[in-house]
Structures are given as C-alpha cells and as structure tokens.
Amino acid sequence: MIANESVNRAIDYILNHITENISVDAVARHCNFSKYYFSRMFKMATGKNVYEFIKRVKMEQSAFRLKVEKGRSITDIGAEYGYSSSNYSSTFKQHHDMSPAEFRRSIVDSSMENPVFRDADIKLEPFAMCNEKIMVEILNDCHVIFERRIGNYGDLSADWGALQEKYKTYITDETIFLERTYDDPSITDVNDCLYDICMSVPEDCKLPNTDIIKGGKFAIYHFKGTVPQIYAAYQSIFNVWLPQSNCEIDDRYGFEIYRKIDCSTMYMEIDICIPVK
C-alpha cells in the first residue's frame, strides 16, 4: 500500500496532467519538496523513480487509446501525450517491444489471455449482447476513504479484507464499496497495476486518506458472474463496445461499484463505470 500522502498527491498530479509535458521539478514543487528529497521518497514508496513512472503512464495510457479509439491516427494520439511522430514511435517500441501500428493490429488477440486468472476462458461478447448490459447514466460525486496500491488485481480479495477490518467501525448499511482502476492488465504488467480500493464515507469524515470520486456521465456495464469473468467483461467493453458505440471515452478514470459478493462461490454483481463524453 502507498501510505505516503505526498506520494499519493504526486501520483494524482501526474495522472491528472499526463498529456502535458510534466517534469520531475514540477511534481516536486507541487508537493512542496526539493527535487532530490522528493525523488528518493517517491521511489521508496512506488519502486520507480518519478520519470520512469511518468513515462510508464504515458506509454500505457496512450496504448489504451490506440486500443479503444480505432478511428484516431497514431500521430494524433502520440501528439496528445506530447510526442512528435518519430519520437512517439521509438519511445513506444522501446516500452512495448513493438511499434504503435503493430500494437494496434495485435491488441485484440493479445487481450484474449487473462493475465490474472490464466486458466479462465476468454470470449468477447458480440456488440448487441454487450450493449444490452450497458446504460449511460449520470452519477453523483462520492466521498470515500481510499487505499492506493500497485500490484496484481488477483490480490484484491486480501486487500479488501484488510480494508474492511481496518475501517469496520465506519461501515454501515449505506456504505458503498468501490474500486478505482487506472490500468488495463492486457497492456500494463499484471504485477504493476495501479488501483484504489475505496469505501464511501460522510462528507464530514475527518480521516486523512479521503477523496472524492467525481461523478458525471458514465457508460455502466452491469456485470453478473464470477471474479475470473470480470476481465472478459472489460475486454468486451474495450475491444467491441467502445469502438462500435456512439460513445467516446473521456480523460477521467473508471471505477467499479460492488453491488453483491458471495465469497463462497466468487459470484459478484458489480457496475463497471466507464467515463464517457
């Protein structure tokens, strides 16, 4: 868990300005530290230096855009993240071991292996089937306690158990449990995914690790199934529904709302909330 509040503030700054030319100096200034002290603190908390983290996020978020925005040119997507055409291609190949064009051609096939549950059967839903499960809705802001982690989504069960035990005195019948996700594990290394596990709290909660999950317009996929099937649901949204729908994903981050969980069978009902324009 990333418990350092300043490091979390830095990560938020990077995520919210990722299409800009972010410098290590700018991130350190945002957190009111010297560049050298902050760099050591950031690497201790995340395992990466600030520059490596920024580059990783740029390369993997732009790759995600190549995946879901098939009508946009590679040059346009690279430029959005601050790269010239030639620089984007060379930096992308260095990070992903293939060119942006090769990535775009191969991403559907490479998404067909579940990196978290490798024995799980992956079948993409046809557009009509996926579309029946999706409603576009306006959601309200949600005040939450959160814990941020870098790791494997397969560890979520243990993560959730620890969070609920830690904050059990704050849990009521009205509590909502959410997971805010920043990475697609078909692109990001399965052990390097960034995510926040969250539970709703009153607006006047005095705990330090609180945040607001911003509401707005979302395409909400109503998932019913077992935990290993969640990955296939996401890939159906990303590879089938988004490219064929009239919806365009925006630059906010998605999250899941947990509606029902049966720990004995791994059956879950969750709302997968994808931000759209």
N, C-alpha and C positions, 0 to 999 in steps of 0.2 A: 504494500500500500504506500502511496506517496502522501505522507503526512505533513510535509513541509508546506505551510500555507503560501510562502513566497514562490516556491517552485510551481505550485498549482496556479498561482496568479500569472506566472510567466507562461505556462502552458496555455492558459486561456487567452492570453495576449497573442501568442503565436497562432493559435487556431483561428482567432478572430481577424487576424491580419495576414493570413497565409498567402494571399495573392499579391501582397506588397513586397517590396524589397526590404526584408527585415534583417537588421544587423544584430549581432550579439550585444553591442553597446546599447542599442535602443531597448532591448529586452531588459538588460541590467538596470538601465535608467528607470524603466517603468516600475521596477521592483525596489528602487532606491538603494542599490548596492553598486559597489565598484565592479567593473567587468571581470576582474580576476577572482575576486572572492565569490561572486555570483556563479561564475563558470564552474568552480570547484563544487559548490553547493548543488548545482543542477545535476552535474554528473554523478555525484554521490547518491542523489535521490532517484535518478532515472536510468543510470548506466550508460548514458550517452552525453556527449558534450552538446552545447546549445546549437552549434552549427550543424552537427550531424542530425539532431532532432528536426531542425527546420527543413533540412534537405530531404529527410525521410518523409516528412509530412507532405511537402510539395510534390515529390515524385509519386507518392502513393495516392494522394488525392487527385492529382491530375490524371493518373492512370484510371482511377474510378470514373472520372469524367469521360475519358476515352471509351469506357465500357458502356455507360448509360446514355451518353449524348452522341449517338452514332451519326447524327446529321451535321455535327460540327467538325471543322477541319482540325487536323493535328496542330497546324500552325496557330490557329486561333486559341486552342486550349493551352498550348505551351506559352503563348503570349500572356494569357490571363494570369499565369503563375510567374511571370516576369522573365521569361526566356525568349531569346531570339530563336528562329527556326533551327539553325545549326547547333546552337548550344543546348537546346532542349533535347534534340535527338541524341547527342553524345552523352549528356548527363543521364538521360532516361536509360540508355543502353548500359551505361556503367552501373546503374542501380538495379535494373531488372534483367540484365543479360539478354536483352532483345530490343529491337528498335520499337518506337511507338506504333508503327504500321504493323509489325509482326505481332505486337501485343494485342492490338485491336482485332486482328484476324483470328487469334488463338484463344481469346479470353473466354468465350462461351465454352469451348471444350475444356479449358483448364479449370473452369468453375464447377465441373461435373464430379470432382472428387472432394468429399467433405474432409477438410484438414483437421477438424476437431474430433469427429467420430468417423474414422476411416473405413469402417465396415458398413456404414449407413448407405442405403440405396438412394441415389440422386436421380430424380426425374423432374424436369422442368414442366410446370403446368402450362397448358395452352393459354393464350391470352384471354379467351372467353371465361375459362374456369377461374383464372386469377382475378379477372375483373369483377366477377360475382362476389368475391370476398372483400373487395375494396370499396370504401366510401370516402369521399372527400369531405372533411369536416373542419370546423374552426374549433380549436382547443384553447382553453384559458391558460394563463401562466400558472405554474405550480411551484410553491415554495417547498424546498427539500433539504434534508440532511444528505450529504453525499460522501462517499469514499472513492478515491480515484486509484486505479490500478493499471499496471502494464503487465500483461501476461496472456494466458490462454483462456479462451471462453469456457473451456472444459472445467476450469476451476471455480466457476460461478456458484455451484451448489455450496461449496465450503465458504466462499466469500459471503454469500447471503446468510448462511447460518451464523457466521461471526458477527455480521452487522446487526441481525435481529437480536442476538443475545446482548450485544453491547448497548442497544437502544431500546430494550424491551419495555422500559418504563414510559417511553414515548408512543408506543404502538396502541392504537385504539381501533374500534370497528370502522372508523372512517379513513384509516391510513391506506395510502396507495403506494405500491412498490413499483419502481421504475428502474430501467437500465438505460443509460445514455451511451451510445456507441459511436466511435469515431473512425473505425477501420473495418474494411471488408477483408475477412481472412482468406479469400481467394486471391488477394493481392498482397496484403501485409503478412509477414511471417507470423505463423499461428501463435508463437510464444511472445510476440511483440505488440499485441493489440492493446490499444488504449481504451479504457471504458470506466464509467462511473456507475456504481450501484447507489440507488437513492431511495429514500422514503419520504413521503410528504409530512410536513410539519406546519403548525400555525405560523402566520406571518410574523408574529412577535417572538418566535423562538430565539433564544439567546446563545445557542451553541455556536462555536466559531466556524464549523465546516458546513455552513448553509449556503444555498444558492437558489436562483430562480431558473427553472426550466421554462424558457419562453414559449408561449402559445403561438397561435396563428393558424395558417392553413396547412393541413396535412392530408396526405393520402393514407388511409388507415386500413391495413390488411388485418382482418380478423382471423388469427391463427388458432386452430384447434388440432392438437396432435401431441406427439412425444418430443422430448428435447432434441434427439438427433435429427428430427424432421425440420427444425427451425431453419437450418442452413439452406435447405432446398427451397423453403418459402422465400427467403431473402433473394436467392439466386433467380427465382421465378420473377420476382418484382424487378430486379435489376436487369436481367437479360431479356425478359419477354415483355413485361407490362410497361415499364417506363419507356422503352424505345418505341412502343406501338401506341401508347396512350396520347391524349392531348395535354397531359400534364408535364410540366418541366420542373425538375428538381432545383431547389434554390441552394443558397450557401449556408443555411443553418444545418444543424446536426440532428439526426434522427434519434429516436428512443423507443423503448418498449414499455408498455404498461401491462403489468401482470394482473390478470383477472381471476385465474383459478389455477391451482397447482395441486397435484396429487403426487406426493413424494414417493409413495409405494409403487406406482406404475409409471412415473415420469410423464404422466399426461399433463398438458398445460393448455390454458387458453390465454392468449396474450394479444394485445393490439400492437402491431408493428407500425410505428408512426413515421412516415417519410415526408419531410418538409417539401412543399411544392409552392410554386409561384401562383 
